[in-house]
Amino acid sequence: MSVTHRYLIGLDFGTTSARGVLIDIDTRSQVDHAVSQYAHGLLTDRLPSNDLLAAGFALHHPMDYIEAGAHILGRLGKDRDIAAIGIASTASSPLPAYADGVPLVRDFPGEPQAYVKLWKHARAQPYAEQLNVQFAEQLAQFGGRAGGEGLLAKAAETQALAPAVWDSAAKYIEAGDWIVWQLTGAEVRSMDFACFKALYDPHKGYPANVVKGLAEKLSKPVSVGRAAGYLTDQWILRTGIRGSPIVAVACIDSHAVLPAVGVTTPSVMVGALGTSSGFLALDTRRRDLPAGYEAAAFGAALPEIWCCEAGQAAFGDALGWFVKTFPRPDAVGDGFEWYNAKAALLLPGESGLLALDWFGGNRVPYADPLLSGLLIGLRVGTTAEGIYRALVESLAFGVRAIFDRSVASELGIQRIILASGVARANGFLVQTISNVLGRQVDVSECDNATATGAAIHGAVAAGIVRNFSEGAKQYGHRNHRSIVPDISGKFIYDNLYEKYLGLVSNRVLIEAMRTISVHSGGLSGR
């Protein structure tokens, strides 16, 4: 007698590609995964229409999500009984759409404001600054600011620069919510995106009258862990999936990591390390937003719990840029192994360098994409591996700055878990983070953590598990590799960290960065 297996699929729509995992509901094992690159890639220089883009643009073509999603769902789900599908997406990544969900890019292929604006899109920052001055009182509960990375600033940019697009759009919607809409035929927005990226307050709604015409283009969100609807017949026919899968309300990609690594309760800080980094701290009671943190919300990332969020705009991106820009002829593969091995031979402080980790702009504490990376101490004898080590140390100093702000706000962090591809692949980086923090960090061994977390969202929405705690226990990963700090260099790292904080707070330096960014043709991201 044959055994009929039922499965979960988790989809993670990232910056350059989409990834999916297939999980057997009964065995609780990840039995397959798939990756699909976006056809148009990350649009920073020109549009598919061949129109040139100025510096600072970071866009997606929304139909790339459809093609990538169809490929993965067909690859993982064909001829299989799929019970639920969960969606995680990079954010804030909004797009304008008509009332039926058709994206405006169909009719405005040469207008960049009609495309998806990614989290790293930098050109909305001036509009964020205007909003922060004009609506300071309304934004006070959100740390007094709307970041250039968020939905409000990007909406203001579209409204100002492309009124034909803005007036034609019936909806302005996060990419993750839009993907769910395409899969189910129903517009169901996520509380997660709304609270963290559009400054939604469950009691007061969205900030009123901040961007002209925005209110009617938004919709009331619903909690994560809810069913948005069923996969449409068209999608079932296209992918060959059996059954009638429930599609969960979407979630932010870094937030999906929480249940994937088994975290649904307070006292743990989870760091999702990828092209950027996102750090999440959970708490059972409301607190003031930690100074410099980006956002906090109750019941948005996970039901019935507070989640505070901070991060670094460039993480793996910064190291990837250096290794690619300064390749070693004697290195094998992508060069990381060579650089890590050589940098590990240097002692703390031996490079004679100190760096600021703002190579993609700054998230904490300024939320300003105009800020840039910095390297001081350069001499004629400076080596490539010395620079690489300084960059690694700067990322670790950025992590410590986030952690220290959590401690100062009495969040009670007892454990740090690092997850995602960079954390698993770069042991030297993780060891340096542990050394700079002076405390143990645990690295999750979870494969495809974000997509796994999305699958758990699907399991909760479909009632396969009662809640996220049960979902984390059944389908999350609790295997971790513990990294113990080497305290031999603690005095030096403490001293360098103090100097790092001095650079962070140097207003002359910050203004110089902003001036340089403007004179260079606009913004970071080119």
LUMBAVO-620407 format. One record per residue (C-alpha): residue number from 0; y, x, z. Coordinates in nm, 3 decimals. Each point is the difference from the previous one (the first is absolute). Layout:
! LUMBAVO-620407
(NUM (Y X Z))
...
//
This chain:
! LUMBAVO-620407
(0 (0.000 0.000 0.000))
(1 (0.332 0.155 -0.107))
(2 (0.286 0.034 0.246))
(3 (0.336 -0.135 -0.113))
(4 (0.284 0.228 0.100))
(5 (0.358 -0.114 0.049))
(6 (0.293 0.236 -0.019))
(7 (0.362 0.063 0.087))
(8 (0.244 0.171 -0.235))
(9 (0.312 0.175 0.122))
(10 (0.271 0.095 -0.250))
(11 (0.272 0.254 0.070))
(12 (0.289 0.017 -0.247))
(13 (0.166 0.336 0.050))
(14 (0.269 0.210 -0.165))
(15 (-0.197 0.141 -0.294))
(16 (-0.323 -0.198 0.000))
(17 (-0.199 -0.285 0.149))
(18 (-0.316 0.053 0.202))
(19 (-0.274 -0.241 0.100))
(20 (-0.298 0.001 0.234))
(21 (-0.312 -0.218 0.008))
(22 (-0.144 -0.072 0.346))
(23 (-0.335 -0.167 0.066))
(24 (0.064 -0.275 0.254))
(25 (-0.341 0.022 0.165))
(26 (-0.060 0.377 0.004))
(27 (0.371 0.064 0.065))
(28 (-0.015 0.301 -0.230))
(29 (0.238 0.105 -0.274))
(30 (-0.229 -0.005 -0.301))
(31 (0.242 0.081 -0.282))
(32 (0.360 0.078 -0.083))
(33 (0.214 0.021 -0.313))
(34 (0.339 0.136 -0.105))
(35 (0.224 -0.107 -0.286))
(36 (0.310 0.191 -0.111))
(37 (0.302 -0.205 -0.099))
(38 (0.045 -0.007 -0.377))
(39 (0.373 0.069 0.016))
(40 (-0.017 0.218 0.309))
(41 (0.300 0.056 0.224))
(42 (0.317 -0.064 -0.201))
(43 (0.266 0.255 0.097))
(44 (0.132 0.136 -0.331))
(45 (-0.026 -0.280 -0.255))
(46 (-0.123 -0.358 -0.037))
(47 (-0.292 -0.105 -0.224))
(48 (0.273 -0.122 -0.238))
(49 (0.105 0.367 -0.021))
(50 (0.333 -0.069 0.171))
(51 (0.100 0.297 0.214))
(52 (0.030 -0.027 0.378))
(53 (0.256 0.175 0.217))
(54 (-0.106 0.209 0.297))
(55 (-0.128 -0.192 0.300))
(56 (-0.197 -0.272 -0.176))
(57 (-0.362 -0.057 0.107))
(58 (-0.148 -0.303 -0.176))
(59 (-0.328 -0.165 -0.095))
(60 (-0.086 -0.236 -0.281))
(61 (-0.146 -0.302 0.185))
(62 (-0.265 -0.067 -0.264))
(63 (-0.157 0.335 0.090))
(64 (-0.112 -0.164 0.324))
(65 (-0.176 -0.274 -0.196))
(66 (-0.184 0.243 -0.226))
(67 (-0.095 0.233 0.284))
(68 (-0.110 -0.290 0.220))
(69 (-0.209 -0.152 -0.278))
(70 (-0.169 0.333 -0.066))
(71 (-0.089 0.054 0.366))
(72 (-0.111 -0.358 0.065))
(73 (-0.220 0.011 -0.309))
(74 (-0.139 0.340 0.088))
(75 (-0.083 -0.095 0.361))
(76 (-0.053 -0.375 -0.019))
(77 (-0.178 -0.073 -0.330))
(78 (-0.319 -0.200 0.063))
(79 (0.049 0.029 0.376))
(80 (0.067 -0.275 0.253))
(81 (0.346 0.083 0.134))
(82 (0.100 -0.194 0.310))
(83 (0.355 0.129 0.046))
(84 (0.263 0.227 -0.149))
(85 (0.276 0.171 0.196))
(86 (0.319 0.149 -0.145))
(87 (0.206 0.292 0.132))
(88 (0.304 0.128 -0.183))
(89 (0.268 0.262 0.026))
(90 (0.329 -0.137 0.128))
(91 (0.276 -0.081 -0.033))
(92 (-0.074 -0.055 -0.370))
(93 (0.175 -0.321 -0.111))
(94 (0.033 -0.151 -0.348))
(95 (0.181 -0.301 -0.152))
(96 (-0.217 -0.279 -0.141))
(97 (0.033 -0.343 -0.154))
(98 (-0.108 -0.314 0.188))
(99 (-0.348 0.023 -0.154))
(100 (-0.043 0.363 0.109))
(101 (0.060 0.160 -0.339))
(102 (0.193 0.323 0.064))
(103 (0.348 0.034 -0.149))
(104 (-0.101 0.327 -0.166))
(105 (-0.163 -0.208 -0.273))
(106 (0.341 -0.107 -0.129))
(107 (0.204 0.301 0.122))
(108 (-0.217 0.301 -0.098))
(109 (0.302 0.231 -0.030))
(110 (0.158 -0.097 0.333))
(111 (-0.120 0.217 0.294))
(112 (0.106 -0.267 0.252))
(113 (-0.275 -0.226 -0.139))
(114 (-0.278 0.238 0.106))
(115 (-0.169 0.054 0.337))
(116 (0.212 0.225 0.220))
(117 (-0.223 0.225 0.206))
(118 (0.046 0.110 0.357))
(119 (0.126 0.336 -0.129))
(120 (0.261 -0.157 -0.230))
(121 (0.320 0.164 0.124))
(122 (0.276 -0.169 -0.193))
(123 (0.032 -0.297 0.237))
(124 (0.129 0.214 0.287))
(125 (0.374 -0.060 -0.072))
(126 (-0.066 -0.374 0.013))
(127 (-0.178 0.039 0.334))
(128 (0.304 0.177 0.139))
(129 (0.226 -0.279 -0.118))
(130 (-0.223 -0.262 0.162))
(131 (-0.006 0.194 0.326))
(132 (0.379 -0.002 0.017))
(133 (0.048 -0.362 -0.105))
(134 (-0.284 -0.154 0.203))
(135 (-0.029 0.229 0.302))
(136 (-0.028 -0.290 0.246))
(137 (-0.281 -0.173 -0.190))
(138 (-0.191 0.325 -0.034))
(139 (0.041 0.107 0.363))
(140 (-0.348 -0.115 0.103))
(141 (-0.148 0.212 -0.279))
(142 (0.147 0.324 0.128))
(143 (0.337 -0.082 -0.156))
(144 (-0.097 0.092 -0.352))
(145 (-0.162 -0.108 -0.321))
(146 (-0.158 0.306 -0.157))
(147 (0.028 0.084 -0.368))
(148 (-0.378 -0.017 -0.012))
(149 (-0.005 -0.368 0.101))
(150 (0.011 -0.323 -0.197))
(151 (0.357 -0.102 0.091))
(152 (0.163 0.312 -0.144))
(153 (-0.210 -0.017 -0.315))
(154 (0.090 -0.364 -0.046))
(155 (0.369 0.086 0.042))
(156 (-0.036 0.271 -0.263))
(157 (-0.159 -0.240 -0.248))
(158 (0.258 -0.272 0.066))
(159 (0.286 0.246 -0.057))
(160 (-0.129 0.193 -0.300))
(161 (-0.206 -0.256 -0.193))
(162 (0.147 -0.349 0.054))
(163 (-0.195 -0.140 -0.297))
(164 (-0.326 0.107 0.162))
(165 (0.109 -0.119 0.343))
(166 (0.115 -0.341 -0.121))
(167 (-0.317 -0.049 -0.207))
(168 (-0.234 0.085 0.287))
(169 (-0.131 -0.289 0.208))
(170 (-0.181 0.240 0.232))
(171 (0.058 0.345 0.143))
(172 (-0.334 0.103 0.140))
(173 (-0.192 0.298 0.135))
(174 (-0.261 0.138 -0.237))
(175 (-0.282 -0.065 0.248))
(176 (0.098 -0.367 0.029))
(177 (0.038 -0.023 -0.377))
(178 (-0.351 0.140 -0.054))
(179 (-0.143 -0.263 0.237))
(180 (0.192 -0.263 -0.198))
(181 (-0.156 0.119 -0.325))
(182 (-0.351 0.000 0.148))
(183 (0.020 -0.344 0.160))
(184 (0.265 -0.187 -0.197))
(185 (0.188 -0.067 0.327))
(186 (0.311 0.170 0.133))
(187 (-0.090 0.090 0.357))
(188 (0.217 0.267 0.156))
(189 (-0.102 0.235 0.278))
(190 (0.169 0.012 0.338))
(191 (-0.071 0.373 -0.005))
(192 (0.218 0.068 -0.304))
(193 (0.263 -0.252 0.108))
(194 (0.055 0.139 0.350))
(195 (-0.018 0.369 -0.075))
(196 (0.159 0.009 -0.345))
(197 (0.229 -0.307 -0.019))
(198 (0.107 -0.014 0.367))
(199 (-0.152 -0.345 0.052))
(200 (0.014 -0.146 0.351))
(201 (-0.265 -0.268 0.067))
(202 (0.253 -0.193 0.210))
(203 (0.311 0.045 -0.216))
(204 (-0.139 0.059 -0.348))
(205 (0.139 0.256 -0.245))
(206 (0.349 0.144 0.062))
(207 (0.233 -0.266 -0.141))
(208 (0.247 0.056 -0.285))
(209 (-0.052 0.375 -0.011))
(210 (-0.065 0.005 -0.375))
(211 (0.144 -0.278 -0.216))
(212 (-0.276 -0.219 -0.142))
(213 (-0.283 0.174 0.185))
(214 (-0.088 -0.278 0.246))
(215 (-0.128 -0.237 -0.268))
(216 (-0.209 0.278 -0.156))
(217 (-0.195 0.055 0.322))
(218 (-0.268 -0.212 0.170))
(219 (-0.117 -0.053 0.354))
(220 (-0.279 0.249 0.075))
(221 (-0.333 -0.054 0.174))
(222 (-0.195 0.224 0.234))
(223 (-0.244 0.265 -0.115))
(224 (-0.365 -0.090 0.043))
(225 (0.058 -0.335 -0.168))
(226 (-0.147 -0.116 -0.330))
(227 (0.253 -0.011 -0.284))
(228 (-0.244 -0.186 -0.224))
(229 (-0.306 0.049 -0.215))
(230 (-0.037 0.236 -0.294))
(231 (0.079 -0.206 -0.309))
(232 (-0.259 -0.094 -0.260))
(233 (0.182 0.217 -0.252))
(234 (-0.044 0.305 0.218))
(235 (-0.364 -0.083 0.072))
(236 (-0.064 -0.026 -0.374))
(237 (0.188 0.323 -0.068))
(238 (-0.176 0.207 0.267))
(239 (-0.349 -0.149 0.003))
(240 (0.018 -0.060 0.375))
(241 (-0.245 -0.254 0.144))
(242 (0.099 -0.254 0.261))
(243 (0.349 -0.116 0.088))
(244 (0.165 0.280 0.199))
(245 (0.278 -0.069 0.246))
(246 (0.306 0.220 -0.054))
(247 (0.179 0.103 0.318))
(248 (0.373 0.012 0.061))
(249 (0.118 0.348 -0.101))
(250 (0.094 0.281 0.239))
(251 (0.194 0.326 -0.013))
(252 (-0.224 0.290 -0.095))
(253 (0.065 0.217 0.306))
(254 (-0.051 -0.303 0.226))
(255 (-0.342 -0.065 -0.155))
(256 (-0.114 0.331 0.145))
(257 (0.013 -0.137 0.357))
(258 (-0.323 -0.207 0.000))
(259 (-0.163 0.246 -0.239))
(260 (0.013 0.273 0.264))
(261 (-0.093 -0.240 0.280))
(262 (0.348 -0.047 0.151))
(263 (0.112 -0.350 0.100))
(264 (0.119 0.066 0.357))
(265 (0.292 0.194 0.157))
(266 (0.028 0.361 0.119))
(267 (-0.100 0.149 -0.335))
(268 (0.228 0.141 -0.269))
(269 (-0.147 -0.005 -0.349))
(270 (0.137 0.225 -0.271))
(271 (-0.084 -0.079 -0.361))
(272 (0.056 0.327 -0.182))
(273 (0.038 -0.024 -0.376))
(274 (0.275 0.075 -0.249))
(275 (0.223 -0.120 0.284))
(276 (-0.094 -0.057 0.362))
(277 (0.006 -0.317 0.204))
(278 (-0.040 -0.007 0.378))
(279 (-0.080 -0.319 0.188))
(280 (0.006 -0.061 0.374))
(281 (-0.133 -0.324 0.147))
(282 (0.119 -0.170 0.315))
(283 (-0.078 -0.325 0.184))
(284 (0.358 -0.078 0.097))
(285 (0.332 0.004 -0.178))
(286 (0.219 0.304 0.041))
(287 (0.324 0.110 -0.154))
(288 (-0.057 0.177 -0.330))
(289 (-0.052 0.369 0.084))
(290 (0.308 0.199 -0.098))
(291 (-0.028 0.109 -0.362))
(292 (-0.310 -0.208 -0.068))
(293 (0.010 -0.212 -0.314))
(294 (-0.136 -0.336 0.109))
(295 (-0.195 -0.193 0.260))
(296 (-0.147 -0.349 -0.013))
(297 (-0.230 -0.223 0.198))
(298 (-0.305 -0.146 -0.172))
(299 (0.087 0.144 -0.342))
(300 (-0.225 0.305 -0.049))
(301 (-0.268 -0.159 0.219))
(302 (0.007 -0.338 0.178))
(303 (0.115 -0.021 0.361))
(304 (0.113 0.360 0.037))
(305 (0.319 0.201 -0.045))
(306 (0.000 0.275 -0.259))
(307 (0.270 0.268 -0.024))
(308 (0.025 0.200 -0.323))
(309 (0.142 0.339 -0.093))
(310 (-0.080 0.257 -0.265))
(311 (0.090 0.289 -0.226))
(312 (0.110 -0.066 -0.358))
(313 (-0.179 0.304 -0.140))
(314 (-0.319 0.133 0.152))
(315 (-0.279 0.095 -0.239))
(316 (0.269 -0.027 -0.269))
(317 (0.187 0.296 0.149))
(318 (-0.300 0.231 0.005))
(319 (-0.117 -0.126 -0.339))
(320 (0.342 0.080 -0.147))
(321 (-0.011 0.357 0.130))
(322 (-0.355 0.077 -0.109))
(323 (0.062 -0.145 -0.346))
(324 (0.340 0.166 -0.045))
(325 (-0.117 0.339 0.125))
(326 (-0.363 0.028 -0.117))
(327 (-0.204 0.309 0.082))
(328 (-0.179 0.166 -0.293))
(329 (-0.278 0.115 0.235))
(330 (-0.051 -0.345 0.155))
(331 (-0.298 -0.223 -0.075))
(332 (0.042 -0.373 -0.057))
(333 (0.326 -0.164 0.098))
(334 (0.119 0.298 0.208))
(335 (-0.005 -0.167 0.341))
(336 (-0.302 0.196 0.118))
(337 (0.171 0.330 -0.087))
(338 (0.327 -0.094 0.167))
(339 (-0.169 -0.137 0.311))
(340 (-0.217 0.310 0.040))
(341 (0.291 0.241 -0.042))
(342 (0.242 -0.200 0.217))
(343 (-0.260 -0.023 0.277))
(344 (0.004 0.381 0.030))
(345 (0.364 -0.011 0.110))
(346 (0.092 -0.046 0.364))
(347 (0.249 -0.265 0.113))
(348 (0.349 0.127 -0.082))
(349 (-0.132 0.294 -0.204))
(350 (0.131 -0.142 -0.328))
(351 (0.356 0.025 0.132))
(352 (0.072 -0.342 -0.148))
(353 (0.091 -0.345 0.123))
(354 (-0.002 -0.311 -0.219))
(355 (0.114 -0.361 0.013))
(356 (-0.261 -0.247 -0.126))
(357 (0.242 -0.220 -0.197))
(358 (-0.128 0.079 -0.350))
(359 (-0.011 -0.369 -0.087))
(360 (0.297 -0.104 0.210))
(361 (-0.007 -0.093 0.367))
(362 (-0.157 -0.301 0.172))
(363 (0.037 0.093 0.369))
(364 (0.264 -0.007 0.136))
(365 (0.244 -0.060 -0.288))
(366 (-0.186 -0.208 -0.261))
(367 (0.192 0.184 -0.270))
(368 (-0.155 0.107 -0.334))
(369 (0.309 0.212 -0.077))
(370 (-0.109 0.257 0.258))
(371 (-0.208 0.290 -0.124))
(372 (-0.232 0.278 0.100))
(373 (0.124 0.326 0.145))
(374 (-0.138 0.350 0.038))
(375 (0.180 0.266 0.205))
(376 (-0.090 0.363 0.068))
(377 (-0.067 0.102 -0.360))
(378 (0.000 0.375 -0.068))
(379 (-0.103 0.225 -0.288))
(380 (-0.333 0.056 0.176))
(381 (-0.081 -0.370 0.045))
(382 (-0.344 -0.091 -0.133))
(383 (-0.130 -0.316 -0.164))
(384 (-0.250 -0.055 0.279))
(385 (0.280 0.043 0.254))
(386 (0.198 -0.279 -0.167))
(387 (-0.309 -0.220 -0.016))
(388 (-0.063 0.053 0.371))
(389 (0.362 -0.089 0.081))
(390 (-0.038 -0.324 -0.197))
(391 (-0.320 -0.086 0.189))
(392 (0.173 0.073 0.330))
(393 (0.297 -0.217 -0.098))
(394 (-0.233 -0.295 -0.059))
(395 (-0.151 0.062 0.344))
(396 (0.349 0.014 0.157))
(397 (0.076 -0.334 -0.166))
(398 (-0.315 -0.149 0.152))
(399 (0.098 0.135 0.342))
(400 (0.349 -0.151 -0.032))
(401 (-0.157 -0.341 -0.063))
(402 (-0.242 0.043 0.290))
(403 (0.277 0.110 0.237))
(404 (0.202 -0.310 -0.086))
(405 (-0.304 -0.211 0.089))
(406 (-0.037 0.175 0.334))
(407 (0.372 -0.042 0.074))
(408 (-0.038 -0.374 -0.063))
(409 (-0.296 -0.019 0.241))
(410 (-0.247 -0.118 -0.261))
(411 (-0.275 0.164 0.202))
(412 (-0.180 0.189 -0.276))
(413 (-0.327 0.139 0.133))
(414 (-0.169 0.088 -0.328))
(415 (0.103 0.101 -0.353))
(416 (-0.221 -0.080 -0.299))
(417 (0.078 0.142 -0.343))
(418 (-0.150 -0.167 -0.304))
(419 (-0.007 -0.008 -0.381))
(420 (-0.064 0.262 -0.263))
(421 (0.243 0.273 0.103))
(422 (-0.122 -0.006 0.361))
(423 (-0.360 0.044 -0.106))
(424 (0.062 0.255 -0.272))
(425 (0.250 0.240 0.158))
(426 (-0.142 0.143 0.319))
(427 (0.271 0.265 0.030))
(428 (0.272 -0.266 -0.006))
(429 (-0.172 -0.212 0.266))
(430 (-0.063 0.303 0.222))
(431 (0.369 0.092 -0.027))
(432 (0.098 -0.354 0.101))
(433 (-0.224 0.027 0.307))
(434 (0.146 0.342 0.086))
(435 (0.361 -0.117 -0.032))
(436 (-0.069 -0.314 0.206))
(437 (-0.195 0.201 0.255))
(438 (-0.259 -0.274 0.025))
(439 (-0.326 -0.113 -0.154))
(440 (0.006 -0.209 -0.314))
(441 (-0.296 -0.187 -0.146))
(442 (-0.063 -0.018 -0.374))
(443 (-0.171 -0.314 -0.121))
(444 (-0.303 0.059 -0.220))
(445 (0.050 -0.337 -0.169))
(446 (-0.036 0.014 -0.378))
(447 (0.277 -0.187 -0.185))
(448 (0.161 -0.117 0.323))
(449 (0.270 -0.218 -0.155))
(450 (-0.237 -0.187 -0.231))
(451 (-0.249 -0.036 0.287))
(452 (0.273 -0.154 0.214))
(453 (0.083 -0.240 -0.282))
(454 (-0.366 -0.104 -0.011))
(455 (0.015 -0.073 0.375))
(456 (0.303 -0.223 -0.065))
(457 (-0.220 -0.184 -0.248))
(458 (-0.280 -0.035 0.256))
(459 (0.239 -0.152 0.255))
(460 (0.152 -0.237 -0.255))
(461 (-0.342 -0.123 -0.110))
(462 (-0.122 -0.054 0.357))
(463 (-0.274 0.261 -0.037))
(464 (0.133 0.147 0.324))
(465 (0.199 -0.183 0.264))
(466 (0.292 0.240 0.019))
(467 (0.120 0.350 -0.083))
(468 (-0.157 0.151 0.311))
(469 (-0.341 -0.123 -0.109))
(470 (0.072 0.103 -0.359))
(471 (0.091 0.351 0.114))
(472 (-0.320 0.028 0.202))
(473 (-0.222 -0.119 -0.284))
(474 (0.164 0.154 -0.305))
(475 (0.241 0.261 0.133))
(476 (-0.090 0.359 0.075))
(477 (-0.009 0.144 0.348))
(478 (-0.121 0.348 -0.097))
(479 (0.277 0.254 0.054))
(480 (0.028 0.377 -0.016))
(481 (0.195 0.130 0.298))
(482 (0.251 0.281 -0.054))
(483 (0.088 0.195 0.315))
(484 (0.333 0.184 0.007))
(485 (0.024 0.377 0.000))
(486 (0.259 0.052 0.271))
(487 (0.045 0.374 -0.062))
(488 (0.307 -0.068 -0.212))
(489 (0.140 -0.285 0.212))
(490 (0.307 0.190 0.122))
(491 (0.099 0.095 -0.354))
(492 (-0.061 -0.349 -0.137))
(493 (0.200 -0.158 0.282))
(494 (0.289 0.232 -0.081))
(495 (-0.020 -0.067 -0.376))
(496 (-0.022 -0.374 0.065))
(497 (0.320 0.016 0.205))
(498 (0.173 0.168 -0.294))
(499 (-0.151 -0.260 -0.236))
(500 (0.159 -0.276 0.210))
(501 (0.329 0.186 -0.020))
(502 (-0.017 -0.012 -0.380))
(503 (-0.090 -0.371 0.012))
(504 (0.314 -0.081 0.200))
(505 (0.239 0.228 -0.191))
(506 (0.256 -0.235 -0.156))
(507 (0.159 0.271 -0.215))
(508 (-0.338 0.078 -0.151))
(509 (-0.074 -0.368 -0.058))
(510 (0.330 -0.059 -0.178))
(511 (-0.062 0.308 -0.214))
(512 (-0.338 -0.139 -0.103))
(513 (0.152 -0.332 -0.096))
(514 (0.275 0.168 -0.203))
(515 (-0.248 0.221 -0.181))
(516 (-0.217 -0.302 -0.080))
(517 (0.293 -0.191 -0.148))
(518 (0.124 0.299 -0.206))
(519 (-0.349 0.068 -0.133))
(520 (0.006 -0.325 -0.195))
(521 (-0.085 -0.258 0.258))
(522 (-0.294 -0.007 0.232))
(523 (-0.331 0.148 0.097))
(524 (-0.324 -0.095 -0.172))
(525 (0.052 0.171 -0.339))
//
